[in-house]
């Protein structure tokens, strides 16, 4: 059982598929509430991002490159924590623990045996911050036969799904995932629906040299290419049954270019449109449609939701939001769209807040994954614990105390 005597402060650290920044938050956790105290986005320099990306696919000297990068990212995560504490003026001795997701470089739960690799050395984080650190959240679930992902549905259930009947949380990061309560609210389900922002970010970066499509404006300037959309949706991942999870291993540059080549030989890979060539913004528009349709089909057909609660970076993409609403209407299903912000969880910070919450649950021997989501054989207490300067005993601090 969780200790209900005190409000507690935790740090959550997360770097997602975009690999552009470490999201760092301070969260105030009470028995029935989760409040964002402070947040900081700590930039990952382009050269470091390139190193991370190079480890997302097979290459030479992988072990050496992985371990040196593991330490570098541990240092960066510790640095992000220090900046966050300085900006918020919260003393580090008032933080119970850090929950760090790390940076995923490989996710292959369906291998035999399955595995998932996150780097961002928690020993380094604990050493440099002096704060008890909980990390490696996916490993125990995979050891129990699960996918190791998605993990956020339990957090969504606690603070979002129970707020609205017949609701579905849609988290749009690099990959998109849904969380919902079915069977009259008795069973939690959740899974990755497919690509969220990852292919959209890649394609606009190739053509516009920017990190993301602001408000979806570039996608909105294009037109859907029907044969390309059909090719995208022919991937058997979209028809496979949960539990399931995915990542860059499947939905990546090679996947995109293969589908373009298969669907229409006339599509251009050049950095600007040419006569008689499909325009790059048309491909961006088609990628947005892929994300919108795969998400909405899952939310409406599998979860049967009447309210969609959106979070993650993709929730800020106005065009994508328009397409989700329009596609739901095409399916003759009315779904009210809300945002996690409406329930006190700022959309940009939900994932990092979730890992702060997971750290608290680990330290209190509470499970953070469940078979209905990941397919594990049992509920799992997740994470490895790394001692801070006070050892393994976390400080329990009330903000009302000085």
Secondary structure, 3 states (H helix, E strand, C coil): CCCCCCCEEEEEEEECCCCCEEEEEEEEEECCEEEEEEEEEEECCHHHHHHHHHCCCCCCCHHHHHHHHHHHHHHHHHHHHHHHHHHHCCCHHHCCEEEEEEEEEEEECCCCCCEEEEECCHHHHHHHHCCCEEECCCHHHHHCCCCCCCCCHHHHHHHCHHHCCCEEEEEECCEEEEEEEECCCCEEEEEEEEECCHHHHHHHHHHHCCCCCHHHHHHHCCCCCHHHHHHHHCCCCCCCCCCCCCCCCCCCHHHHHHHHHHHCCCECCCCCCCCCCECHHHHHHHHHHHHHHHHHHHHHHHCCCCEEEEECHHHHCHHHHHHHHHHHHHCCCCCEEEEHHHHCCCHHHHHHHHHHHHHHHHHCCCCCECHHHHCCCCCECCCEEECECCECCCCCCCCCCC
